[in-house]
Amino acid sequence: MDARDDLIINDQYSLDAHHSEEAGKKIRRKIWIVTIILTLITAVEIGMGIQFKRHDDIWEVIKWSFIVMTLVKAGYIVLVFMHLGDEQKNLKWTILGPYLLFMAYLLFISLTEANYVYDMLVKYL
């Protein structure tokens, strides 16, 4: 007997693939909705990247829009693909709170250092 045959014989760990056609349609619909939402956000990001250049007056707004849209996509991926969206509110915030705090810290450090490097380049070039 193979080492993994116990999983086949013991039905305790088998996957529950016996769902109705209605449940299958619901799952496929959710997959399509997730795909469409993530594709639309990505398309908006790409469109903004093509349309606006660094020398435009609204570049600061565009830069922050990219950051916000990227965080929205990351949060949505965590909620859907890691099944966090199905959990209770307290558990969601227990997991997402430190993540959001850490992302805010990384953004702060990145933008602060980028501004310093830019100021030094402008000053000495």
C-alpha atoms as one frame of an Amber mdcrd trajectory, in Angstrom:
protein
   0.000   0.000   0.000   1.349   3.395  -1.022   1.973   5.999   1.686  -0.799
   8.224   0.309  -3.392   5.485  -0.245  -4.867   6.250   3.162  -6.159   9.536
   1.770  -8.103   7.693  -0.918  -9.402   4.941   1.365 -10.176   7.218   4.305
 -12.917   9.511   3.015 -12.269  11.971   5.865  -9.741  13.974   3.824 -11.276
  13.660   0.364 -12.371  16.732  -1.522 -16.052  17.515  -1.657 -16.524  17.613
  -5.418 -20.156  16.587  -5.273 -21.953  19.879  -5.726 -24.978  20.735  -7.753
 -24.912  22.462 -11.115 -26.334  25.585  -9.462 -23.437  25.686  -6.998 -21.008
  25.201  -9.896 -22.593  28.087 -11.789 -22.323  30.282  -8.688 -18.617  29.447
  -8.300 -17.897  30.125 -11.989 -19.809  33.418 -11.797 -17.694  34.500  -8.802
 -14.500  33.611 -10.683 -15.609  35.711 -13.663 -16.528  38.661 -11.434 -13.129
  38.558  -9.709 -11.364  38.324 -13.077 -13.330  41.245 -14.511 -12.737  43.482
 -11.463  -8.983  42.831 -11.400  -8.746  43.253 -15.187 -10.610  46.577 -15.081
  -8.388  47.980 -12.335  -5.288  46.852 -14.228  -6.620  48.342 -17.473  -7.228
  51.679 -15.732  -3.674  51.613 -14.361  -2.206  50.850 -17.789  -4.379  53.477
 -19.463  -3.293  56.101 -16.949   0.339  55.087 -17.456   0.014  55.513 -21.210
  -2.028  58.717 -21.101  -0.148  60.741 -18.495   3.552  61.490 -18.497   5.841
  62.513 -15.655   5.950  66.137 -16.733   2.164  66.566 -16.534   0.829  68.872
 -13.830  -1.233  66.144 -12.208   1.587  63.598 -11.898   1.380  63.662  -8.087
  -2.297  62.653  -8.238  -1.533  59.943 -10.805   1.260  58.541  -8.638  -1.027
  58.306  -5.600  -3.769  56.781  -7.766  -1.381  53.996  -8.790  -0.513  53.341
  -5.159  -4.167  53.245  -4.070  -5.241  51.001  -6.961  -2.375  48.604  -6.287
  -3.331  48.377  -2.605  -6.986  47.836  -3.542  -6.005  44.990  -5.866  -3.751
  43.439  -3.227  -6.478  43.629  -0.588  -9.076  42.212  -2.971  -6.781  39.319
  -3.874  -6.257  38.559  -0.184  -9.996  38.716   0.515 -10.996  36.496  -2.402
  -8.185  34.042  -3.073  -7.158  33.546   0.536 -10.848  33.285   1.542 -10.504
  36.072   4.071 -13.702  37.661   2.767 -15.716  34.802   4.237 -14.381  35.318
   7.758 -15.761  37.428  10.594 -14.983  41.137  10.716 -12.631  40.886  13.718
 -10.482  38.222  12.067 -10.323  40.265   8.853  -9.018  43.298  10.720  -6.631
  41.187  12.779  -4.990  40.044   9.546  -5.434  43.153   7.386  -4.610  45.741
  10.087  -0.909  44.931  10.470  -0.649  44.469   6.701  -2.083  47.937   6.045
   0.090  49.479   8.744   3.197  47.849   7.275   2.258  48.975   3.744   1.747
  52.549   4.984   5.176  52.416   6.627   6.810  51.120   3.438   5.104  53.818
   1.380   6.237  56.498   3.798   9.841  55.303   3.738   9.856  54.869  -0.050
   8.393  58.293  -0.764  10.574  60.036   1.824  13.752  58.482   0.428  12.672
  59.117  -3.171  12.094  62.802  -2.387  15.505  63.032  -0.717  17.247  61.422
  -3.700  15.368  63.713  -6.086  16.316  66.795  -4.058  19.984  65.742  -4.078
  19.931  65.128  -7.822  18.365  68.527  -8.501  20.772  70.249  -6.127  23.979
  68.747  -7.545  23.111  68.308 -11.228
